[in-house]
C-alpha cells in the first residue's frame, strides 16, 4: 500500500482475509469519501435511520450503543480500519446508535461503493462478507463476555480484544493503547457500575497486569492478562501470532501498583 494512503488500515484488514492484487488496491484507492473530525460522543447514526453511507474509522474509536439503556450500554467497540456499519450495504436499517468514543476521524463512504466493489471482484466480495461475519462473531462473544464472565475477566477480555485488533492494523505494537474511555464508558461496555469498573481496574493494577495513566493503557503482562480473560482470539478472524513479543510480569511489588491514581 502506498505511503500516505488514508485507507491503508482498511486494506490491511481486508488483506488478512484474502490476497489483494494491485488491481484491488487501485479499486480501493478510488474510494469516494468525505472525512470528518468528530468530537467525543458524536452520533454518526441513530436507531431507525436508513443508511446511505458506511463509516470507515481512520483514527480513534467508535461504538454501537443502545439508545434505550439508562447507562448508555455499549454493545461493541471498533478500532481504526473498521467499518462498523458495513452490513448496511445489504440492509440499510440502523438498529442501534453509532457513536464516537473520544475524538475520532471518520471517512463517510457511499454504501454503493462497497456494493460496486463486490460486483467487480469476487475476492473482494468474499473479504467484505468475511468482515461482516467477523463482526457477527464478535457480537456473539460480546454477549458471552457480559453474561458469563466475572468483572475481572470481562475487563481483561475487552482489553485483550482491543489490543489484538489494534496490533492487527499496525497499532499498539508496544502494548500501549490510546484510551479515551471514561470510567462510565468502560462500565457501559462491561455491564457493570462505574464504581465496580474502577475497583476492577485497581485490582488489575495491583496484579501488575496493566497500568492506566490518563489517556494511555499499558499492558505490562500480556500473557497474564490473556490467562485471566481466557482470551482465545480465533473469533476475530485475524492471522495467528505465535511469534508475538509481549511483556512479562514486572518486578514491581503488587502493593506498589495500588498507589497509582484512580481511573477518571
Secondary structure, 3 states (H helix, E strand, C coil): CCCCCCCHHHHHHHHCCCCCCHHHHHHHHCCCCEEEEECCCCEEECCCCECCEEEEEEEEEEEEECCCCCCCCEEEEECCCCECCHHHHCCCECCCEEEEEEEEEEEEEEHHHHHHHHHHCHHHHHHHHHHHHHHHHHHHHHHHHHHHCCHHHHHHHHHHHHHHHHHHCCCCCCCEEECCCCHHHHHHHHCCCHHHHHHHHHHHHHCCCEEEECCEEEECCHHHHHHHHCCCHHHHCCCCCCCCCCCCCCCCCCCHHHHCCCCC
